[in-house]
Amino acid sequence: MAGSGFQLDSNQLTQGIYRVVFNTSSNFATSGTAGGGVNPFDWDSSNYTNASAMSSAQALLLAQGNVRWNNIVQQLAAISDCRILDIVISGATNGTDATAQNTQVAFTVEFDRDAFILPEYSLMQKAAGASSNGTYTVGQTTYTAYNGQDGSTAITSTALAIQDIVALATVAGGASAGYSRTYRVYSPAQSGDSQVKVTVLQPCTPAQAFANLTVTQISGTTLAGTPL
């Protein structure tokens, strides 16, 4: 009996998993439109024990941290399909205090395919005008490497590319122009939330954001064999 013609190949979808640890206290602003840090949890998250005790100013800072977090997730998803897992918050009573800015955010990002992240990100860096810094090789192809957000580290691995993407997403909007999103913000007067225009500036410099990040590959894949 003839076979179906189907065969397994090493270039199928195979997960690439990375652990990201972000120090969100060192050199991070704590007030104004640069404040709020990076915060994965919205005001009505079950993680919080005191969200309804926030002042209007505290609620706005929390929302600014939410906006930055959402931008990080969007930028990671833009480079490759991914899922965010195992979020752990440190500081602010281990993430239960909505009125205090956290000091660390750790999470796992799982990509369906991670082999193309680095070359694709290099093209984005080139288009953005990043300075070249040597080369790296994926498979049998050599690519130009470009400096990351600190201006000196060559982005030559997927882990470094993820580190740079998170740093870049965190400081989006720069130090003066900023950017705005319509977001749910807790209102003490209403004892609930309302849609508010939230504007954020970078909470630290690009180099500081990059230096505050550690990305470790938990598992990953490399291309091998002949693609189907």
N, C-alpha and C positions, 0 to 999 in steps of 0.2 A: 504494500500500500504506500503510495507516495506521501511524503511529508508535506506539511503545510507551507514550508519555506521559511517559517519563523525561526530566528536564532537569537540567542542572547549576545550582547556586545558590551564591552567594558565602557562604552561611551553613552550608556543609558543615563537616565536621571539618577544621580546618587548624591546624597546630602553632603553639603559642606557646612560644618558647624563651628562657630566662633564665639568665644566668651569676651564680652566687652566690659571693662571696668573703667568708670569715668569719675575722677576726683572732681567734684563740683563745688569745692570750697576754696581751694588755693587759687588766689587771684580773681575769684568770681565776685561780681558786684552783688550787693544785697538790697539795693533800693532803686527806686525810679524805674524807667523803662528798660534799663540794663539788668535789673534784679530779677529774682525768681528762679535763677539757675535752670536746671533741666528736670522736669517733673513728669513722670509717666501717669500719675494718678490725678484724675479730675476731682473736683471738690466733693462729689457725692460717692466717692469710692468707699467701699466697706473697710479699707485699710485705716481710714481716719476715725479718731474718736472724738474730735472736737471741731469738725468743719463748720458747724452752725455757730461756733463762737468766733469765727473770723471777722475782723473789721473789713470795711470796703477796701482799704489799702492792701491788707493781707490777701484778700480774695483776688485782687488784681495781680499781685505778684505770683500767686499760685497759677493763675491762668497764663501768665507770661511763660512760666516754666512748662506748662502743658503745650503751648504753641511751639516752643523750641523742640520738645520731645516729638511732637507730631511731624515736624519738619525733618528730624533725624530719620524717623521711620519711613517717611515718604522718599527721602533721598536714597536710603538703602534699598527700598523696593524698586526704585527707578533703575538701579544698576542691574538688578536681578530679582526674580521672584523670591520672597523670603517670608519667614515667620519669626516673630519675637517671642521668646520663651523665658521663663525663670527670672523675672524681674525682682531684684532685691535692692531695697533702699536703706541707706545708712544715715545716721544723724537724724535730727528732728524726731527724737524718740523712736528710732528705727522705722521711720516712715509712717508713724501713726499720728504725728502732730501736723495738722494742716496749716498752722500759723507760723511754722518755722521752716526755713529753707534747708533742704537736705544737704549732706556733705559728700555723698557718693551714690551713684546709680550703676548697678551692674545688671547685665542682661545677656542672654544668648540669642544670637541671630543664626538662623538655619536657612541656607540657600538650597534650592533645588539643584542648581548647577553653579559651582563657584569657579570653574576653570576659566571662564571668560571675563570675570570681574576685573582683574588687573589690566589686561589689554584694553578693555573698553574704558576703564577709568583713565588710563594713560592718554587716550584720544581726547577725553574731556579736559584733562589737564592742559594738553597742547592747545586746544581750542580756546582755553581760558588765558593762555599766555604764560603758563608756568615755565620756569627755567629748566632746561634739560640738565641731567646729571647722570651721565653714563648710560649703560644699557642693562637689560636683563633678558633671559631666555625662557620661553615657555615652549616645551616640546622641542621642535627644531627651528623655531622662529625667534629671531632676536628683535627686541623692541627698544625704543628709546625710553629711558626713565626720566621722570620729572620730579622736581622738588615738591615736598609736601607743604603744609601750612606753616611749618616753622622756617621755611625758606632754605633749608640745608639738607634735610633727610630725603634721599632718593627713594621714591615709592617703587619698590622692587619685589613686593610680595603681596598676596591677597590680604593678609592681616594688616599690612601697612596701608593698603588701599582703603580698607574698612575704617581704620583709624583716621585717615585723612577725610573720608566722607563724613564721618560723625563730627569731626572738628569743624569742617566747612559748614555743615548744616547748623551747627550750634551758633556760629558767629554770623550767620546770614543777616543781611541788613546793615552790617557795618556799625561804626561807632557814632554816626550822626544821622544818617537817613532813616534807618530802620525799615521795617515792613509791618503790615497790619493784617490781621485776620479777624473775622467775626467769630466770637467764641462764647461759650456759656460761662458766665461769671457769677459767683454767688453774691446775692444782695441781702445784707442783713435786714434791710427795711422790708423786704418781701419774704424773708425766711425761705428763700429759694433762689433759683438762678434766672438770669435774663441774658439775651444775646447782646453782647457788647463788642465794640471795635477795640481790639487789643493790639497795641503797637509794641514791638520789641526791638531793642538794640542789642548788639553783641554783649554778652556778659563778661567777656575777657578778650584778649587779643587772639588772633588765629594761632600764633605760636604757643600761647599759654594753653589754649584748648587742646592742641595736638599733644603737648607735653603731659597734660593731665590724663591722657588716655592710655590704656593698656589693652591690646587685643591679642588673644591667645587662640590658636587653632586647636579645636578639640578633635575634629576629624575632617577629612577632606579628600578630594580625588584629583587625579591628574589624567589627562587624556592618554589613551593607549590604543593600539590596534588600528583597524580601518573602520571609520564611521559607516554606519549602514546607509 
